[in-house]
Amino acid sequence: MIGQPLGKPAVVYNLDHPVIPDGVKKSVPFAAPSQTSTRNQPVRVLAEDASIFGGLAFNGPVIYYGTSTGRFKAYDTASGKTLWDRDLEASVYSTPVYADGVVAVGSIRNAILGLSARDGETIWRVPTSAPVIGDGRVVDGDLYIGGGRKTFYKLAMKTGTIIWQNDGNFGTFQGRPAVADGKVIFGAWDGHLYCLDAATGKKLWTWDNGRPGQRLLSPANCAPVITAGKVFIVAPDRYMTALDPATGHQIWRTHQYQVRESLGVSRDGRTIYAKLMDGRVLAVDAAAPEFQKRWVTPTASTYDHTPTPLLENRHVVYAGFRGGLLAACDAASGRLLWESKCGNSAFNRIQTGPDGSVWITLIDGQIYRIK
C-alpha cells in the first residue's frame, strides 16, 4: 500500500545533540527524542510477500525491482499501480539499471537481460558462464557489468551489443563497479581489485591486500569510490585502503577503524563514509594525503557486517544496519539526527531517485521512501 506510515515512529534526536566522542561507551544516553519534528522520515511504499535482494532502477516515477520468487516488476509510484509483472523463473539478486528505454538486470540463469521498460519483454540477452548476482553501472548509455565470473563486459544498453569483453578469468563478481576518468574498477572473489580501460577493456593494473589466497577477504562486495585523485575500498579484512587510480599503488591503508564492505561518498566528493562493525558511522577526508578522520558517530546498532553502501542526500548521511535500523547523520558535523526501525532484516541499497528523494529496499521485501 502506497504511503503507509511506519508502524513505530522514528526517534528524532535534538539537532543540538553533539557527537559522542571516540571511546565513550554506547551506554551513555542520547538526548531526549524530540516530539516536534517528524519531517524526512521513511514512509513505506511497498511490502512484497517475497524477499528483495537488490536495489531499484528508476525511470521517472517508475521503479523496477526483482524478488526472490523470480518476479520482476515495474511500479508507478505516482499512481500506486504495478505496470507489469514478469516471471524471470529464478531469484533476482542483481540490482537493475535503466537507460534508453531498457532495464538491464543480471540473471542467475547465466545471463544478462535487457527488458523493455514499457512492458517487460526481453529485448536482448547476453549469455554468461555463471549466474549473475552482481550489479552493473550505466555511463553514457553503456553498461559495465561482470558476467557472473571470468568475464567482464561493456554492453550497449539499447541493443545489448558487446562493445568489449575481458576474459580475464576473474573470480565471482558481486559489488557494483566504479567508472570514472576512463577507468573501470571492481573487485572479485579471488582476492583482487582490478582496473580496466573503459574504452578498450584492457587490464591496466591489479591490486591485492598481500593475502590473495584468502578469498573471503576479497574486496568483491564493495562498490569502490573514485574521487579526489584516489580510489577507496573497504573489505572483510577490515581495512580501508586508498589507491592511486592511475597505477594501483597504495597511497594509504588503515586498520584503525573496523570497516567491512559498506562505503559511500559525499555529493561534492570531498568526504568518504563508511559503516563500522561496532555500529558507528565514520567520515574521512578524501583529499588528505594520509588517513584523516572527519567524525565518527555511534548509533543504536552494535555488531554489524551487512554490506549496505552509505548515501549522502541533502546534507544527510544515511546508513542501514542489520535488523532494519536506519540512521541519519548530519553530513557536516556527524550529529545523529534520527534513527528509524524500518523492518527486521538487512538493507540492500539506499539510493537517490530522479526527484531527489531517498529510496530504500530491505531483504524482507519492503521498499521505503524519504521525501
Buried (B, 14 or more C-beta within 10 A) or exposed (E): EBEEEBEEBBBBBBBEBEBBEEEEEBEEEBEEBBEEBEEBBBBBBBBBEBBBBBBBBBBEEBBBBBBBBBBBBBBBBEEEEEBBEBEBEBBBBBBBBBBEBBBBBBBBBBBBBBBBBBEBEEBBBBEBEBBBBBBBBBBEEBBBBBBBBBBBBBBBBBEBEEBBBBEBEBBBBBBBBBBBEEBBBBBBBBBBBBBBBBEEBEBBBBBBBEEBEEBEBBBBBBBBBBBBBBBBBBBBBBBBBBBBBEEBEEBBBBEEBBBBBBBBBBEEBBBBBBBBBBBBBBBBBBEBEEBEBBBBBBBBBBEBBBBBBBBBBEEBBBBBBBBBBBBBBBBEBBBBBBBBBBBEBBBBBBBBBEEEBBBBBBBBBBBBBBE
